[in-house]
């Protein structure tokens, strides 16, 4: 049954053609994001910034994205998918270049906020697009294809660091090339994006959507904490254990690549089994990779294995929760629900680096492991309680 589901899942003929082209933009976005984050954290660590300062700087990106979430839907309705993606991606790329040129905590924070706001518009537009053109019969497959493209890019970014390192002026040159690649890709798919129609809906943000499944929103909140803390602080974790920048890039790449390879299996499972149960399994996987990291004693092979589990859990959790939300709401509410979903995810991304960075500054690498584990454990307990007393959410 699983093999047949996997075979059907890999058949993308039933996926809306526009999603296939959108996935190219998603790949370029993920590639730029992961390369830039990895390089920036390493450069800040080499410059002597503490984990807390690194975390605070990184938090301004999600803060900008949260701000964007409150007007993204109105912009989508007013100016359309293509213009938002093109304009926001261009400004985001400019901010990335400026951060590398004017390198100090204040400038980084300012450009992170602006770039995060623009990046948020890009992500919300693409996520809304995928849900709008999908239905319950292929939503898991559509989101899986789209998210696989994102995670492939996220996996490839650190590999560039692993190959070329972070010596000046390599980061600036690579970022310029990646920004150019992303914008050129957006121009190349213009005619396909124009065919996507925005659904009719009211003009008010419906926060009542949160009551559809509080556990899922809590899970994506924790996913935001996990993902941003990993991007912003895991390279610092590795530097504290005396790994080089090229080792860091290579190890993160291996973990991310494994996550990409797992996407078809998770997509097939999510289209055929209870997504809520899959979410629980992914949360437990988060605990597993953190505990394995805790007992690795800087062993490269154990760290790589832990990162493979992390890649599987992180990339899959976002996919499954977004698909689960999409099948439980009306099409007229998809844009609002997607924006709210991302706002909550980004709220976790905003708080994660600050809290984890603060604890790392006090407790070292143990602060990274136990802070993240605590959030996931609380989420699992909350989900179990909701499952026992709210049968209609299952």
C-alpha positions in Angstrom: 0.0 0.0 0.0 2.8 2.4 0.9 4.7 1.6 -2.3 1.6 2.2 -4.4 1.0 5.5 -2.6 4.6 6.5 -3.1 4.4 5.6 -6.8 1.2 7.7 -7.2 2.7 10.5 -5.2 5.7 10.7 -7.5 3.3 11.1 -10.5 2.9 14.8 -10.7 0.5 14.9 -13.6 -2.4 15.8 -11.4 -0.5 18.7 -9.8 -1.5 22.1 -11.2 1.2 23.1 -13.7 1.7 26.5 -12.1 3.0 24.8 -9.0 5.9 23.2 -11.0 7.1 26.6 -12.1 6.6 28.1 -8.7 8.8 25.4 -7.3 11.7 26.8 -9.3 11.3 30.1 -7.4 11.0 28.2 -4.2 14.2 26.4 -4.8 16.1 29.6 -5.5 14.6 31.2 -2.4 15.7 28.3 -0.2 19.1 28.3 -1.7 19.7 32.0 -1.1 18.2 31.8 2.4 20.2 28.9 3.7 23.5 30.1 2.2 23.1 33.6 3.6 22.1 32.4 7.1 25.0 29.9 7.3 27.5 32.5 6.2 26.2 35.3 8.3 26.2 33.2 11.5 29.8 32.1 10.9 30.9 35.6 10.1 29.3 37.0 13.3 30.8 34.2 15.4 34.3 34.9 13.9 33.7 38.6 14.6 33.3 37.8 18.3 29.5 38.3 18.6 27.9 36.2 21.5 25.2 33.7 20.7 22.7 36.1 22.3 23.6 39.0 20.0 23.5 36.6 17.0 20.1 35.4 18.1 18.7 39.0 18.6 20.0 40.0 15.2 18.4 37.0 13.5 15.1 37.6 15.3 14.5 40.9 13.4 13.9 38.9 10.2 10.9 37.0 11.5 9.7 40.2 13.2 9.5 41.8 9.8 7.7 38.8 8.4 5.1 38.9 11.2 4.5 42.6 10.4 4.0 41.7 6.7 1.5 39.1 7.6 -1.1 41.7 8.7 -1.3 43.3 5.2 -0.1 40.5 2.9 -3.7 39.4 2.1 -4.8 42.9 1.1 -1.8 43.3 -1.1 -2.5 40.0 -2.8 -6.0 41.0 -3.5 -5.0 44.4 -4.8 -1.9 43.9 -6.9 -1.8 40.1 -7.5 0.6 37.2 -7.1 3.3 38.1 -9.6 4.0 41.7 -8.6 4.3 40.9 -4.9 6.7 38.1 -5.6 8.9 40.2 -7.9 9.0 43.3 -5.8 9.4 41.6 -2.5 12.2 39.3 -3.8 14.1 42.2 -5.3 14.0 44.3 -2.1 14.9 41.2 0.0 17.9 40.6 -2.3 19.1 44.2 -2.0 18.9 43.9 1.8 21.0 40.8 1.8 23.7 42.5 -0.2 23.7 45.5 2.1 24.0 43.4 5.2 27.3 42.0 4.0 28.6 45.4 3.0 27.6 47.3 6.2 28.4 44.6 8.7 27.6 45.5 12.3 24.7 44.5 14.7 22.6 47.7 14.2 22.7 47.6 10.4 22.2 43.9 10.3 19.1 44.3 12.5 17.6 47.0 10.3 18.2 45.2 7.1 17.0 41.9 8.6 13.7 43.6 9.5 13.2 45.0 6.0 14.4 41.9 4.3 12.3 39.7 6.6 9.2 41.8 5.8 9.8 41.4 2.0 10.7 37.7 2.4 7.5 37.2 4.3 5.5 38.6 1.5 7.2 36.2 -0.9 6.6 33.2 1.3 3.0 34.0 2.0 2.2 34.6 -1.6 3.8 31.3 -2.7 2.2 29.3 0.2 -1.2 30.8 -0.6 -0.8 30.1 -4.3 -0.1 26.4 -3.6 -3.2 26.0 -1.4 -5.5 28.0 -3.8 -4.8 25.9 -6.9 -4.9 22.5 -5.0 -7.7 20.5 -3.7 -8.0 17.8 -1.0 -7.1 15.0 -3.5 -3.7 16.4 -4.4 -2.9 19.0 -1.7 -0.3 16.8 0.0 1.4 16.0 -3.3 1.3 19.7 -4.4 2.7 21.0 -1.1 5.2 18.2 -1.0 6.5 19.1 -4.5 6.7 22.8 -3.5 8.3 22.1 -0.1 10.7 19.6 -1.6 12.0 22.4 -3.9 12.4 24.7 -0.9 14.2 22.1 1.2 16.4 21.2 -1.8 17.5 24.8 -2.0 17.9 24.9 1.8 20.1 21.8 1.6 22.3 23.1 -1.2 23.1 26.5 0.4 25.3 25.1 3.1 27.1 22.9 0.6 28.3 26.1 -1.2 29.8 27.1 2.2 31.3 23.7 2.5 33.0 24.0 -0.9 34.1 27.7 -1.0 34.3 28.6 2.7 33.6 32.2 4.0 36.8 34.1 3.1 36.2 37.6 1.9 34.9 38.5 -0.8 33.3 35.0 -1.5 30.1 35.6 0.5 29.3 38.9 -1.3 30.0 37.4 -4.7 27.9 34.3 -4.1 25.0 36.2 -2.6 24.9 38.6 -5.6 24.8 35.6 -8.0 22.1 33.9 -6.0 20.0 37.0 -5.8 20.3 37.5 -9.6 19.4 33.9 -10.2 16.2 34.2 -8.1 15.0 37.4 -9.8 15.7 36.0 -13.3 13.7 32.9 -12.4 10.8 35.0 -11.3 10.8 36.9 -14.6 10.8 33.6 -16.5 7.6 32.3 -14.9 5.5 35.4 -15.2 3.0 34.0 -17.7 2.2 31.1 -15.4 1.6 33.2 -12.3 -0.9 35.4 -14.1 -3.2 32.5 -14.5 -3.7 32.1 -10.7 -6.9 33.8 -9.5 -7.3 35.1 -6.0 -10.4 33.6 -4.2 -13.3 35.8 -3.2 -13.4 36.4 0.5 -14.1 39.0 3.1 -11.6 41.8 4.0 -11.2 41.0 7.7 -8.6 38.8 9.3 -10.4 35.8 10.8 -8.5 34.9 14.0 -11.3 32.4 14.7 -9.4 30.1 12.3 -7.1 29.4 15.3 -9.9 27.4 16.9 -10.0 24.9 14.0 -7.0 23.0 15.4 -5.0 24.7 18.2 -2.6 21.8 18.4 -1.5 22.3 14.7 -1.0 26.0 15.2 1.0 25.2 18.4 3.1 22.6 16.4 3.9 25.1 13.7 4.8 27.7 16.4 7.3 25.2 17.8 8.5 24.4 14.3 9.3 28.1 13.9 11.3 28.1 17.1 13.2 25.0 16.0 13.9 26.1 12.4 15.1 29.6 13.2 17.2 28.5 16.1 18.9 25.9 13.9 19.6 28.4 11.1 20.7 31.2 13.4 22.6 29.3 16.1 23.5 25.8 15.0 26.6 27.0 13.1 27.7 28.7 16.3 27.0 25.4 18.2 29.4 23.7 15.8 32.1 26.4 16.1 31.9 26.0 19.9 32.8 22.4 19.3 35.8 23.4 17.1 34.4 22.5 13.7 35.5 24.5 10.6 33.2 26.5 8.4 33.6 24.0 5.6 32.7 21.1 7.9 29.7 23.0 9.1 28.4 23.6 5.6 29.0 20.0 4.5 27.3 18.5 7.6 24.2 20.7 7.3 24.0 19.9 3.6 23.9 16.1 4.3 21.1 16.5 6.9 19.1 18.7 4.6 19.6 16.4 1.6 18.2 13.5 3.7 15.2 15.7 4.5 14.6 16.3 0.8 14.8 12.6 0.0 12.2 11.9 2.7 9.7 14.4 1.3 8.0 12.0 -1.2 7.4 9.4 1.5 6.0 11.9 3.9 3.8 13.4 1.1 2.5 9.9 0.2 1.7 9.2 3.9 0.0 12.5 4.5 -2.4 11.9 1.5 -3.4 8.4 2.8 -3.1 8.5 6.6 -4.1 10.6 9.5 -2.0 13.7 9.3 -2.4 14.4 13.0 -0.6 11.1 13.9 2.1 12.0 11.4 2.6 15.4 13.2 3.1 13.5 16.5 5.7 11.3 14.9 7.6 14.3 13.5 7.6 16.0 16.9 9.0 12.9 18.5 11.7 12.9 15.8 12.7 16.4 16.9 13.3 15.0 20.4 15.3 12.2 19.0 17.8 14.3 17.0 18.3 16.7 19.9 19.0 13.8 22.3 21.4 12.2 19.9 23.2 15.5 19.5 23.4 15.8 23.3 25.2 12.4 23.5 27.4 12.8 20.4 30.5 14.1 22.3 31.4 16.0 19.0 31.6 12.7 17.1 31.2 13.7 13.4 29.3 10.6 12.5 26.7 10.9 15.3 26.3 14.6 14.5 25.6 13.8 10.8 23.1 11.1 11.8 21.4 13.6 14.2 21.3 16.2 11.4 19.7 13.6 9.0 16.9 13.1 11.6 16.6 16.8 12.0 16.3 17.3 8.2 13.6 14.7 8.0 11.6 16.2 10.9 12.0 19.9 10.1 11.2 19.7 6.4 8.3 17.3 6.9 6.6 19.1 9.8 5.9 22.3 7.8 4.6 20.3 4.9 2.2 18.1 6.9 0.8 20.9 9.1 0.1 23.1 6.1 -1.6 20.3 4.2 -3.6 19.4 7.4 -4.8 23.0 7.7 -5.6 23.3 4.0 -8.1 20.4 4.1 -9.9 21.7 7.2 -10.9 25.1 6.0 -13.0 26.6 3.2 -11.3 27.8 0.0 -12.5 31.3 0.7 -10.5 31.4 3.9 -7.3 29.8 2.5 -5.4 33.1 2.1 -6.2 34.3 5.6 -5.5 30.9 7.1 -2.2 30.7 5.3 -1.2 34.2 6.4 -2.1 33.3 10.0 -0.3 30.0 9.8 2.9 31.8 8.7 2.5 34.6 11.2 2.4 32.0 14.0 5.3 30.1 12.5 7.3 33.4 12.3 6.4 34.3 15.8 8.2 31.1 16.8 11.0 32.1 14.5 11.2 35.5 16.2 11.3 34.1 19.7 13.5 31.1 19.1 16.9 32.7 18.4 16.4 35.2 21.3 15.5 32.5 23.9 17.9 29.9 22.7 20.7 32.4 22.1 20.3 33.8 25.6 20.5 30.3 27.1 23.5 29.4 25.0 25.3 32.5 26.3 24.8 31.2 29.8 24.8 27.4 29.5 26.8 26.9 26.3 25.7 24.2 23.8 23.5 22.6 26.4 21.3 25.6 26.3 20.6 24.9 22.6 19.6 21.3 23.2 17.5 21.6 26.3 15.6 24.8 25.3 14.5 23.3 22.0 13.6 20.0 23.6 11.4 21.7 26.2 9.3 23.4 23.6 8.7 20.2 21.7 7.8 18.2 24.8 5.2 20.8 25.9 3.7 20.7 22.4 3.5 16.9 22.4 1.8 17.0 25.8 -0.7 19.7 24.6 -1.5 17.6 21.5 -2.1 14.5 23.6 -4.5 16.4 25.9 -6.3 17.9 22.9 -6.6 14.4 21.3 -8.1 13.0 24.4 -10.7 15.7 25.0 -11.4 17.0 21.5 -12.2 14.0 19.4 -13.4 16.2 16.5 -9.9 17.4 15.8 -8.6 13.9 14.9 
